[in-house]
Amino acid sequence: MMGSLTPGTLFLTMRSLLTVVLAIAALAFPSERAAAQGAVKSVHNDWQVRCDTPPGAQGEQCALMQSVTAEDRANVGLTVIVLKTADQKSRLMRVVAPVGVLLPSGLGL
């Protein structure tokens, strides 16, 4: 189990969160799975835009991702994925964290 998060650790966690979210979206939404495995289209500091065309989709789908790993534990990381739904009407943000990571009630960005 991870210890308490300091502002520095939280920043690193948020960086990784994007990648974790994309990984979660890839598992939860088959149409976003391709985006998780897609080609990196652009890099914006610690964020990546990954795009791919899922099977059966009419066009390319992209997701903004970031992943961070704990400095003291290479196997503990978070990923954040931000994407638009396939119909382009809604936006999703997913945060993928290991089991046992405390995400307190009311946690916000």
N, C-alpha and C positions, 0 to 999 in steps of 0.2 A: 504494500500500500504506500502511496506517495505521501510525503510529509506535507505540511501546510505550504501554500503557494505564496511566494514573495512577489513584489511587482516585477522584478527581473525574470523570475521563473514564469510568471503569468504571461509576460511578453513573449517569451520563447514558446510557451504553450500555445498562444494564439497564432504564432507563425506556423506551427505544425498543425494546428487545428484545421486549416484549410485542406490539407492533404487528407487528414483523417475524415473530414466531412465528405470529401469526394469519394473516399473509400467506402464510407457508409452508404452514400447515395448509390454507389455502384452496386452494393449488395441489396439495397432496398428497392431500387428502381432500375429495372433492366435497361431502360432507355438511357439512363445516366451511366450505366456500367461502361459503355464504350468511351464516354468522356473521361472516366477515371483512367482508362488505359490509353487514351488518345495522345496525339502528338502535342508537344509543348509549342504553342503558337506565339506566346510572348511571355516575358518575364518582367515583373514590376517589383523591384527590390526582392523581398522574400516570397512574393506571390507568383504563381504561374497560371497562365490561361492555357487549359488543355482542351482540345477539340477533337471530335471524331463523328462519324456518321453511323449511328446504330443501325442494326439490321431492320429493314422495313421503314426506316425514317426517310422523309423526303429531303431533309437537309441536315447540315452539320449542327451538332449541339456542343456548346462550350461550357466550361465551369472554371471558376476562379478558385485556386487551391493554395493552401499553405500547410506545411507539416513541421512539427517541432518534436524533438526528442530530449528527454531529461539528460542533463550533462553527466550525471552520475549513474544513469541506467539506460543503456542503449536500447533495451527492449521496452521502454516506457515512453510512449509518445502520444501526441494528439494531432488530429488533422481537422482542418476547417474547410468546408466546401460550400461555395456560393454559386447558385445556378438559377437559370430560368427554367420553368417547366417546359415540356415539349410544345405546348400550345402558346408559349410566350406570354401567358396571362398572369402568372404568379412567379414569385421568387422564393427560393428555398435556401436556408442556411442550415447545414448539418455540422455537428461537432461530434467527432468520433473520439472517445476516450476509453482507456482500458477499464475493465471491471474493477471496482474498488476505489476509483478516483472519486473523491467527494466533490459533487457539484451542488453547492448550497442552494436552497430555495431562494428565489428572487435574483438569481445570478443574471446579470445583463451585460450588454455591451454598450 
